[in-house]
Amino acid sequence: MIYLDNAATTQALPEVAEAVRRALCEDYANPSSLHRLGLAAERLVTAAREALARALGVGEDELVFTSGGTEANNLAIKGAARARAGRGRHLIVAAAEHDSVLRAAAALGREGFEVEHVPVDGSGLVDPDEVARRVRPDTTLVSVGLVNNETGAVAPLAAIRGRLLAFGREGPLLHADCVQALGKVDIPMAALDLASFSAHKIHGPKGVGALYVRRGVRLVPLADGGGQERGLRPGTENVPGIAGFGRAVEALGELRAAWPRMRRQKRLFLELAGKALAELVVNGPDPDDAAPHILNVSLPGLAGEVVVHALEEEGVFVSTGSACTSRDPRPSHVLLAMGLPAERAHGAVRVSLSRFTSDDEVASAAEALVRVARRLLPTFARRRAPSRPGAGR
């Protein structure tokens, strides 16, 4: 099996699984309990918060644990918009955002907020000047994801923040969906007021994430309940998930060390597949300019879903894009926002790597893609069969 769907989720590290097991089976008390067993569980939450704060260079009191990236995005966008409604009700959201961002904003639209979508260019990037041109006196929030989950495009957040500073202290807050960014690119935390994260993208457990809330930023919580997480996310904490998240964060150095290898592996995949499939096209920015782990390609004339299932028969697991919208038959809204034709967007396949992906796996996946294309499209333009460097063929 060759697993190249790491942008959807990653395999949990052994130490993460052990941390989850221990929190479930040994330190299983409620972290709000006052006895020593409760304090032991609370220490696991505290240790994870400290680890994430160190990794991001922020304060521990600026982090709120959530059930994942979707909840973090909803809390950031809805919470900030509702808290600042007295200042204005205009929001700016990039057109190529994850559905959890777009739908959270759309929900606010049904409450009477005005949501404006800033376009992206052919590489999937937002122009900071275009963002600034759309800011109005009643604009309270701008949301632009740091790494696009389908193409790996890296947004110029520092430049966007620079433009927003011109509007003074009463200007809009800047939120970034950083779910695909943590451990994959440098995150300009100093530029952000709000940032969303998820554990299962960095070899942690599913069902846990975090939201960075800069000191002084007020949010209206999504739910009412106890005072956990400073009242912003009430409910008993998911201690096993949070403990596993903390252990995954502690291993981010190994993930960072894999950046050069993952970039080289993307070039290897394109070199091997492109030699045989002359019409293979990359969707999004130049692979060297994108996040190191994501590559999005299309084979004109082939539907992405068909390619995904055909590759699965070859033992290679990829996706058509976001796992959250994988059952939606419509072409990717991300690729359409970039101006790609519907046929090309409908035929997109996302290959995403991890720190454990090997060169042999990438080469084998490229060869499998060639076999699939030849089987499904006998007349597809081809040059010659791919050959691995040093394979003698």
C-alpha positions as CSV (number, residue, x, y, z in Angstrom):
1,M,0.0,0.0,0.0
2,I,1.2,3.5,-0.9
3,Y,-0.6,6.2,1.1
4,L,-0.4,9.6,-0.5
5,D,-3.5,11.3,1.0
6,N,-1.7,12.9,3.9
7,A,-3.4,16.3,3.4
8,A,-6.7,14.4,4.4
9,T,-5.2,12.8,7.4
10,T,-1.9,11.3,8.6
11,Q,-1.0,8.1,10.4
12,A,-0.6,8.7,14.1
13,L,2.9,8.4,15.6
14,P,3.5,5.5,18.0
15,E,4.2,7.9,20.8
16,V,0.9,9.7,20.0
17,A,-1.0,6.5,20.2
18,E,0.6,5.7,23.6
19,A,-0.2,9.1,24.9
20,V,-3.9,8.6,23.9
21,R,-3.9,5.1,25.4
22,R,-2.5,6.3,28.7
23,A,-5.0,9.2,29.0
24,L,-7.8,6.8,28.3
25,C,-6.7,4.0,30.5
26,E,-4.7,5.5,33.3
27,D,-5.1,9.3,33.6
28,Y,-8.8,9.1,32.8
29,A,-10.3,11.4,35.4
30,N,-12.1,14.6,34.6
31,P,-9.5,17.4,34.4
32,S,-11.9,19.7,36.3
33,S,-12.0,17.4,39.3
34,L,-10.2,18.7,42.3
35,H,-8.7,15.4,43.5
36,R,-5.3,14.2,42.5
37,L,-6.6,12.0,39.6
38,G,-8.3,15.1,38.1
39,L,-5.1,17.1,38.6
40,A,-3.1,14.4,36.7
41,A,-5.5,14.7,33.8
42,E,-5.3,18.5,34.0
43,R,-1.5,18.3,33.8
44,L,-1.8,16.5,30.4
45,V,-3.9,19.3,29.1
46,T,-1.4,21.9,30.4
47,A,1.6,20.1,29.0
48,A,0.0,19.9,25.5
49,R,-0.9,23.6,25.7
50,E,2.7,24.5,26.7
51,A,4.1,22.4,23.8
52,L,1.8,24.1,21.2
53,A,2.6,27.5,22.7
54,R,6.3,26.9,22.4
55,A,6.0,25.7,18.8
56,L,4.0,28.7,17.8
57,G,5.8,31.3,19.9
58,V,2.6,32.5,21.6
59,G,1.2,32.6,25.1
60,E,-0.4,29.5,26.7
61,D,-3.4,31.7,27.5
62,E,-3.8,32.5,23.8
63,L,-4.7,28.9,22.9
64,V,-8.1,27.3,23.0
65,F,-8.5,23.5,22.4
66,T,-11.4,22.5,20.1
67,S,-12.7,19.4,18.4
68,G,-10.6,20.2,15.2
69,G,-10.0,22.7,12.5
70,T,-13.7,23.1,11.5
71,E,-14.7,24.1,15.0
72,A,-11.7,26.4,15.3
73,N,-12.6,28.1,12.1
74,N,-16.3,28.5,13.1
75,L,-15.3,29.8,16.6
76,A,-12.9,32.3,15.0
77,I,-15.2,33.6,12.3
78,K,-18.5,33.5,14.0
79,G,-17.1,34.4,17.4
80,A,-15.2,37.5,16.2
81,A,-17.9,38.7,13.8
82,R,-20.6,38.6,16.5
83,A,-18.3,40.1,19.1
84,R,-17.5,43.0,16.8
85,A,-21.0,43.5,15.3
86,G,-21.3,46.8,16.9
87,R,-18.4,48.1,14.9
88,G,-19.5,46.7,11.6
89,R,-20.9,43.7,9.8
90,H,-18.7,43.4,6.7
91,L,-16.4,40.4,6.4
92,I,-13.8,39.6,3.7
93,V,-13.1,35.9,2.9
94,A,-10.8,34.5,0.2
95,A,-12.7,32.7,-2.5
96,A,-10.6,29.5,-2.3
97,E,-11.0,28.8,1.4
98,H,-11.9,25.4,3.0
99,D,-15.6,24.8,3.2
100,S,-15.5,25.2,7.0
101,V,-14.5,28.8,6.5
102,L,-16.9,29.6,3.6
103,R,-19.9,28.0,5.2
104,A,-19.2,29.7,8.6
105,A,-19.2,33.0,6.7
106,A,-22.3,32.0,4.8
107,A,-24.1,31.3,8.0
108,L,-23.2,34.8,9.2
109,G,-24.6,36.1,5.9
110,R,-27.9,34.6,6.8
111,E,-27.7,36.6,10.1
112,G,-27.5,39.8,8.2
113,F,-23.7,40.2,7.9
114,E,-22.3,41.1,4.5
115,V,-19.7,38.6,3.3
116,E,-17.4,39.7,0.4
117,H,-15.2,37.1,-1.3
118,V,-11.8,38.3,-2.5
119,P,-10.7,36.5,-5.7
120,V,-7.5,34.5,-6.1
121,D,-5.2,34.4,-9.2
122,G,-4.4,31.5,-11.4
123,S,-2.0,30.2,-8.8
124,G,-4.6,30.4,-6.0
125,L,-3.0,33.4,-4.3
126,V,-4.8,36.5,-2.9
127,D,-3.4,39.9,-3.8
128,P,-2.8,41.9,-0.6
129,D,-3.6,45.1,-2.4
130,E,-6.9,43.7,-3.5
131,V,-7.7,42.8,0.1
132,A,-6.9,46.4,1.1
133,R,-9.1,47.8,-1.6
134,R,-12.1,45.9,-0.3
135,V,-11.7,47.0,3.3
136,R,-14.4,49.4,4.5
137,P,-14.9,51.3,7.7
138,D,-17.4,48.6,8.8
139,T,-15.0,45.7,7.9
140,T,-14.3,43.7,11.1
141,L,-12.7,40.5,9.9
142,V,-10.5,39.2,7.1
143,S,-10.0,35.4,6.7
144,V,-7.3,34.1,4.4
145,G,-5.9,30.5,4.8
146,L,-2.2,30.2,5.0
147,V,-1.9,26.9,3.0
148,N,-4.6,25.9,0.6
149,N,-5.7,22.4,1.3
150,E,-6.0,21.4,-2.3
151,T,-3.1,23.1,-4.1
152,G,-0.7,24.0,-1.4
153,A,-0.6,27.6,-2.3
154,V,0.9,29.7,0.5
155,A,-0.8,33.0,1.1
156,P,1.2,36.2,1.7
157,L,-0.2,36.8,5.2
158,A,2.6,39.1,6.4
159,A,1.9,41.4,3.4
160,I,-1.8,41.3,4.0
161,R,-1.3,42.3,7.7
162,G,0.9,45.1,6.5
163,R,-1.9,46.5,4.4
164,L,-4.4,46.1,7.2
165,L,-2.2,48.1,9.6
166,A,-2.9,51.1,7.5
167,F,-6.5,51.1,8.9
168,G,-5.3,51.5,12.5
169,R,-6.3,49.8,15.7
170,E,-9.9,49.8,14.8
171,G,-9.2,48.0,11.5
172,P,-10.2,44.4,10.8
173,L,-8.9,41.3,12.5
174,L,-6.9,38.8,10.4
175,H,-7.8,35.1,10.8
176,A,-6.0,32.3,9.0
177,D,-6.9,28.7,8.6
178,C,-3.5,27.1,9.4
179,V,-4.6,23.5,9.4
180,Q,-2.5,22.5,6.5
181,A,0.3,24.9,7.5
182,L,1.3,23.6,11.0
183,G,4.6,21.8,10.6
184,K,4.7,22.3,6.8
185,V,5.6,26.0,6.5
186,D,6.7,28.9,8.6
187,I,3.6,30.5,10.2
188,P,3.8,34.3,10.7
189,M,2.0,34.3,14.0
190,A,2.9,38.0,14.7
191,A,0.7,38.9,11.7
192,L,-2.4,37.0,13.0
193,D,-5.1,37.7,15.4
194,L,-6.7,34.3,15.1
195,A,-5.4,31.0,13.7
196,S,-6.9,27.5,13.4
197,F,-5.0,24.2,13.8
198,S,-5.8,20.5,13.7
199,A,-3.9,17.6,15.2
200,H,-4.6,14.8,12.7
201,K,-2.7,16.7,9.9
202,I,0.6,16.3,11.9
203,H,0.4,12.6,12.9
204,G,-1.8,13.3,15.9
205,P,-5.3,12.0,16.7
206,K,-8.5,13.0,15.0
207,G,-11.1,15.0,16.8
208,V,-8.9,17.6,18.4
209,G,-7.6,21.0,17.3
210,A,-6.8,24.5,18.6
211,L,-7.6,28.1,18.0
212,Y,-5.0,30.9,18.6
213,V,-6.7,34.0,20.0
214,R,-4.4,37.0,20.3
215,R,-4.6,38.7,23.7
216,G,-7.2,41.4,23.6
217,V,-9.4,39.8,20.9
218,R,-12.9,39.1,22.1
219,L,-15.0,36.2,20.8
220,V,-18.6,35.2,21.4
221,P,-18.5,31.4,22.2
222,L,-20.5,29.0,20.0
223,A,-21.9,27.1,23.0
224,D,-22.9,27.7,26.5
225,G,-21.8,25.6,29.4
226,G,-19.0,25.3,32.0
227,G,-16.0,27.6,32.1
228,Q,-13.5,25.3,30.4
229,E,-11.1,26.8,27.9
230,R,-11.7,30.3,29.4
231,G,-15.4,29.9,28.6
232,L,-14.7,30.0,24.9
233,R,-15.1,26.3,24.4
234,P,-17.2,24.9,27.2
235,G,-17.4,21.2,27.9
236,T,-15.2,18.6,29.4
237,E,-11.9,18.6,27.5
238,N,-10.9,15.7,25.2
239,V,-7.9,14.8,27.3
240,P,-6.8,11.8,25.3
241,G,-6.9,13.8,22.1
242,I,-5.2,16.8,23.6
243,A,-2.5,14.7,25.1
244,G,-1.9,13.1,21.7
245,F,-1.9,16.5,20.0
246,G,0.8,17.6,22.4
247,R,3.0,14.6,21.6
248,A,2.5,15.3,17.9
249,V,3.6,18.9,18.3
250,E,6.7,17.8,20.2
251,A,7.7,15.8,17.0
252,L,7.3,18.8,14.6
253,G,11.0,19.1,14.3
254,E,11.2,15.8,12.3
255,L,8.4,17.0,10.1
256,R,10.2,20.2,9.4
257,A,13.4,18.3,8.6
258,A,11.4,16.5,5.9
259,W,10.5,19.6,3.9
260,P,13.4,19.4,1.4
261,R,12.8,15.7,0.8
262,M,9.1,16.2,0.2
263,R,9.8,19.0,-2.3
264,R,12.3,16.7,-4.1
265,Q,9.7,14.0,-4.2
266,K,7.1,16.2,-5.8
267,R,9.6,17.0,-8.6
268,L,10.4,13.3,-8.9
269,F,6.7,12.4,-9.3
270,L,6.3,15.1,-12.0
271,E,9.5,14.0,-13.8
272,L,8.6,10.4,-13.9
273,A,4.9,10.8,-14.8
274,G,5.5,13.8,-17.1
275,K,7.9,11.8,-19.3
276,A,5.2,9.4,-20.3
277,L,2.1,11.7,-19.9
278,A,2.9,14.8,-21.9
279,E,-0.4,16.5,-21.0
280,L,-0.2,16.1,-17.3
281,V,-0.7,19.6,-15.8
282,V,-0.1,21.0,-12.4
283,N,-2.9,23.0,-10.8
284,G,-1.8,25.8,-8.6
285,P,1.6,27.4,-8.0
286,D,4.9,26.1,-9.0
287,P,5.5,23.0,-6.8
288,D,8.6,24.6,-5.4
289,D,6.6,27.7,-4.3
290,A,3.8,25.6,-2.7
291,A,3.8,23.9,0.7
292,P,6.1,20.9,0.5
293,H,3.5,18.2,1.0
294,I,0.8,19.0,-1.6
295,L,0.8,18.5,-5.4
296,N,-2.4,18.9,-7.4
297,V,-2.5,17.6,-11.0
298,S,-5.0,16.9,-13.8
299,L,-5.1,14.5,-16.7
300,P,-7.4,16.1,-19.4
301,G,-10.2,13.8,-20.3
302,L,-10.1,11.8,-17.1
303,A,-12.4,12.4,-14.1
304,G,-10.5,12.7,-10.9
305,E,-12.8,10.3,-9.1
306,V,-12.1,7.7,-11.8
307,V,-8.4,8.1,-11.4
308,V,-8.6,7.9,-7.6
309,H,-10.4,4.5,-7.8
310,A,-8.1,3.2,-10.5
311,L,-5.1,4.1,-8.5
312,E,-6.6,2.4,-5.5
313,E,-6.7,-0.8,-7.5
314,E,-3.0,-0.3,-8.0
315,G,-2.5,0.0,-4.3
316,V,-2.0,3.8,-4.4
317,F,-4.2,6.0,-2.3
318,V,-4.7,9.7,-3.3
319,S,-7.7,12.0,-3.4
320,T,-9.6,14.5,-5.6
321,G,-9.2,17.3,-3.1
322,S,-10.6,18.0,0.4
323,A,-11.8,14.8,2.1
324,C,-14.6,17.0,3.6
325,T,-16.1,17.4,0.1
326,S,-15.0,14.2,-1.5
327,R,-18.6,13.0,-2.1
328,D,-19.6,16.2,-3.8
329,P,-19.8,15.5,-7.6
330,R,-19.2,19.2,-8.5
331,P,-15.8,20.4,-9.6
332,S,-13.5,21.8,-6.9
333,H,-14.6,25.4,-6.0
334,V,-10.9,26.1,-5.2
335,L,-9.8,25.3,-8.8
336,L,-12.8,27.1,-10.3
337,A,-11.9,30.1,-8.2
338,M,-8.5,30.0,-9.8
339,G,-10.1,30.3,-13.3
340,L,-9.5,26.7,-14.4
341,P,-12.0,25.2,-16.9
342,A,-14.6,22.9,-15.3
343,E,-13.3,19.8,-17.1
344,R,-9.8,20.3,-15.7
345,A,-11.1,21.1,-12.2
346,H,-13.2,18.0,-12.4
347,G,-10.2,15.9,-13.3
348,A,-7.9,17.1,-10.5
349,V,-6.1,14.6,-8.3
350,R,-4.3,15.6,-5.1
351,V,-1.1,13.8,-4.1
352,S,0.0,14.6,-0.6
353,L,3.1,13.5,1.2
354,S,4.3,12.9,4.8
355,R,7.5,12.8,6.7
356,F,7.4,9.0,6.2
357,T,6.9,9.0,2.4
358,S,9.8,7.3,0.5
359,D,11.3,8.0,-2.9
360,D,10.3,4.5,-4.0
361,E,6.7,5.0,-3.0
362,V,6.6,8.3,-5.0
363,A,8.2,6.6,-8.0
364,S,5.8,3.6,-7.9
365,A,2.9,6.0,-7.6
366,A,4.0,7.9,-10.7
367,E,4.4,4.6,-12.6
368,A,0.9,3.5,-11.5
369,L,-0.6,6.8,-12.7
370,V,1.0,6.2,-16.1
371,R,-0.5,2.7,-16.2
372,V,-3.9,4.0,-15.3
373,A,-3.8,6.7,-17.9
374,R,-2.8,4.3,-20.6
375,R,-5.6,1.9,-19.6
376,L,-8.3,4.5,-19.4
377,L,-7.2,6.6,-22.3
378,P,-5.5,4.5,-25.0
379,T,-5.0,7.5,-27.2
380,F,-3.7,9.8,-24.4
381,A,-0.5,11.6,-25.5
382,R,2.6,9.9,-24.2
383,R,6.3,10.0,-24.6
384,R,7.8,6.9,-23.0
385,A,7.4,4.8,-19.9
386,P,8.8,6.4,-16.8
387,S,12.1,5.0,-15.5
388,R,13.4,5.4,-12.0
389,P,16.9,7.0,-11.7
390,G,19.4,4.1,-11.5
391,A,16.8,1.5,-12.4
392,G,18.6,0.6,-15.7
393,R,15.6,1.0,-17.9
